[in-house]
Amino acid sequence: MPVMSSDDFSLHREDCGEFDDGMPISSFPDEVSSIEDLDCECWSEFGSLTEVS
């Protein structure tokens, strides 16, 4: 499940150590259309958004 950081609204995985506090979200925002839209390295093991779901 994606987590939105409360500091900068970036998106991370629940087990990511790159954010201190966050809110779990049930789906990606409309602005995220590909895995490349996710800036954090915690998404690097996925090749596409369909693999995340």
VMD Tcl script that draws the C-alpha trace (Angstrom):
set ca {
  {0.00 0.00 0.00}
  {1.38 3.43 -0.87}
  {2.09 5.93 1.89}
  {2.06 9.69 1.34}
  {4.72 11.51 3.34}
  {3.31 14.29 5.50}
  {6.49 16.37 4.94}
  {6.52 16.73 1.17}
  {3.58 14.60 -0.07}
  {5.94 12.19 -1.83}
  {4.81 8.59 -2.25}
  {6.59 5.64 -0.65}
  {6.09 2.00 0.24}
  {5.10 1.21 3.83}
  {8.52 -0.31 4.60}
  {10.49 2.62 3.13}
  {12.89 4.41 5.46}
  {12.89 7.66 3.46}
  {9.99 9.28 5.30}
  {9.28 9.90 8.99}
  {5.52 10.20 9.06}
  {2.87 9.44 6.50}
  {-0.68 8.52 5.71}
  {-1.55 5.25 3.96}
  {-3.53 5.81 0.76}
  {-5.59 3.22 -1.08}
  {-4.58 4.24 -4.60}
  {-2.16 6.48 -6.42}
  {-3.23 10.03 -7.25}
  {-4.26 10.75 -10.85}
  {-0.91 12.51 -11.40}
  {0.87 9.15 -11.15}
  {0.55 7.47 -14.52}
  {3.75 5.40 -14.58}
  {6.34 4.00 -12.20}
  {8.71 6.77 -13.32}
  {6.42 9.31 -11.64}
  {7.44 7.87 -8.25}
  {10.69 9.53 -7.21}
  {11.75 7.33 -4.30}
  {14.14 4.42 -4.75}
  {11.76 2.17 -2.78}
  {9.78 1.62 -6.03}
  {12.83 0.47 -8.04}
  {12.02 -3.25 -7.83}
  {8.82 -2.67 -9.83}
  {8.82 -2.27 -13.59}
  {5.33 -0.80 -13.86}
  {2.39 0.36 -11.77}
  {0.50 -2.83 -12.57}
  {3.15 -4.78 -10.65}
  {2.51 -2.66 -7.54}
  {-1.22 -3.40 -7.29}
}
mol new
graphics top color blue
foreach p $ca { graphics top sphere $p radius 0.5 }
foreach p [lrange $ca 0 end-1] q [lrange $ca 1 end] { graphics top cylinder $p $q radius 0.2 }
display resetview
